[in-house]
Amino acid sequence: MGVVVKVIAGESMGIKSPFYTTTPIMYLDFTLKPGSQTHQTAFAYIIDGDEGVFGSLNSSAISGHHVVVFGVGDLVSVWNKSTSKPLRFLLIAGEPIGEAVVQSGPFVMNSQAEIDVAYEDYQNAKNGFEMATC
């Protein structure tokens, strides 16, 4: 088959993660050997490889360190058109939870007011992790 999948969260291809998430998600780490393919539903982050084709066989190839976003409910087909290099990507999906999403810089919250508080906390070193040890 040429497809190796690590199930980090959720369930796919008969493999179930031992981790529980409150909101059902699927977080998968795929490696496709040269010439192999898989079909899933989600968005993808390409870790390594330069000849990954997502969506349909005649789509343009996507290279490493890029994100491919698919529509809600889309079935995603992936081909590794390389003859020599594996394609590795993360595939992430989840059930819509119907909450507002506001993004600004590195912060993602549910409202602009929460974003403002996050920036203020950041500027005043009050995010909660400043004193953490590595």
C-alpha positions as CSV (number, residue, x, y, z in Angstrom):
1,M,0.0,0.0,0.0
2,G,2.8,2.5,0.8
3,V,0.8,4.4,3.4
4,V,1.9,4.7,7.0
5,V,-0.4,6.5,9.4
6,K,0.2,7.5,13.1
7,V,-3.1,8.3,14.8
8,I,-2.3,11.0,17.3
9,A,-5.9,11.7,18.1
10,G,-9.2,10.2,16.8
11,E,-9.6,7.2,14.6
12,S,-8.6,6.4,11.0
13,M,-8.0,3.3,8.9
14,G,-9.1,1.0,11.7
15,I,-6.6,2.5,14.2
16,K,-7.8,4.4,17.3
17,S,-5.8,6.8,19.4
18,P,-5.5,6.1,23.1
19,F,-6.0,9.8,23.8
20,Y,-9.4,11.3,24.5
21,T,-10.4,14.8,23.3
22,T,-13.5,16.6,24.5
23,T,-14.3,17.8,21.0
24,P,-14.0,14.9,18.5
25,I,-11.0,15.5,16.3
26,M,-8.8,13.5,14.0
27,Y,-5.0,14.3,14.1
28,L,-3.1,12.0,11.8
29,D,0.6,11.9,10.8
30,F,0.9,10.3,7.3
31,T,3.9,9.1,5.3
32,L,3.2,8.1,1.7
33,K,5.9,6.1,0.0
34,P,6.7,7.2,-3.6
35,G,3.8,6.5,-5.9
36,S,1.2,5.8,-3.1
37,Q,-2.1,7.5,-2.2
38,T,-4.7,7.9,0.5
39,H,-8.2,9.4,0.8
40,Q,-9.4,11.3,4.0
41,T,-11.4,14.5,5.0
42,A,-9.6,17.4,6.7
43,F,-6.8,20.1,6.2
44,A,-3.2,19.2,5.7
45,Y,0.2,20.5,6.7
46,I,3.0,19.2,4.6
47,I,6.1,18.4,6.7
48,D,8.3,16.9,4.0
49,G,8.2,16.1,0.3
50,D,7.7,18.2,-2.8
51,E,5.4,16.2,-5.1
52,G,2.3,15.8,-3.0
53,V,-0.9,16.3,-4.9
54,F,-4.1,17.0,-2.9
55,G,-7.7,17.0,-4.1
56,S,-7.5,15.5,-7.6
57,L,-4.8,13.8,-9.6
58,N,-4.4,16.8,-11.9
59,S,-4.0,19.4,-9.1
60,S,-0.7,21.2,-8.7
61,A,1.9,19.6,-6.4
62,I,2.4,21.2,-3.0
63,S,5.8,21.3,-1.3
64,G,6.9,21.0,2.3
65,H,5.9,23.6,5.0
66,H,2.7,24.6,3.3
67,V,-0.9,24.2,4.4
68,V,-3.8,22.9,2.2
69,V,-7.3,23.9,3.5
70,F,-10.3,21.9,2.2
71,G,-14.0,22.7,2.4
72,V,-16.3,21.3,5.0
73,G,-17.1,17.7,4.3
74,D,-14.6,17.4,1.4
75,L,-13.1,14.0,0.8
76,V,-9.4,14.6,0.4
77,S,-7.4,12.4,-1.9
78,V,-3.6,12.6,-1.7
79,W,-1.0,11.2,-4.2
80,N,2.7,11.2,-3.8
81,K,3.9,11.7,-7.4
82,S,7.6,11.5,-6.5
83,T,9.5,8.4,-7.7
84,S,12.1,8.7,-5.0
85,K,11.0,10.8,-2.0
86,P,8.4,10.0,0.7
87,L,5.6,12.6,1.3
88,R,4.9,13.3,5.0
89,F,2.0,15.5,6.2
90,L,-0.3,16.0,9.1
91,L,-4.0,15.7,8.5
92,I,-6.3,17.4,11.0
93,A,-10.1,17.5,11.1
94,G,-12.8,17.9,13.7
95,E,-16.5,18.4,14.1
96,P,-17.6,22.0,13.8
97,I,-18.4,23.4,17.2
98,G,-20.2,26.6,16.0
99,E,-18.1,29.1,18.0
100,A,-16.9,32.4,16.8
101,V,-13.2,32.6,15.9
102,V,-11.1,35.8,16.0
103,Q,-7.4,35.6,15.1
104,S,-4.9,38.3,15.5
105,G,-1.1,37.7,15.4
106,P,-0.4,34.5,17.3
107,F,-3.6,34.7,19.3
108,V,-6.9,32.9,18.4
109,M,-9.9,33.6,20.7
110,N,-13.7,33.8,20.5
111,S,-14.0,37.6,20.5
112,Q,-12.1,40.8,19.8
113,A,-12.4,41.6,23.6
114,E,-10.6,38.3,24.4
115,I,-7.9,39.1,21.8
116,D,-7.4,42.5,23.5
117,V,-7.0,40.9,26.9
118,A,-4.5,38.3,25.4
119,Y,-2.4,41.2,24.0
120,E,-2.5,43.1,27.3
121,D,-1.6,40.0,29.2
122,Y,1.3,39.4,26.8
123,Q,2.6,42.9,27.1
124,N,2.4,42.7,30.9
125,A,3.9,39.2,31.1
126,K,0.7,37.8,32.6
127,N,-0.1,35.0,30.2
128,G,0.6,32.4,32.9
129,F,3.6,30.6,31.5
130,E,6.3,33.2,32.1
131,M,7.7,31.5,35.2
132,A,7.5,28.0,33.8
133,T,10.7,25.9,33.8
134,C,11.8,24.0,30.7
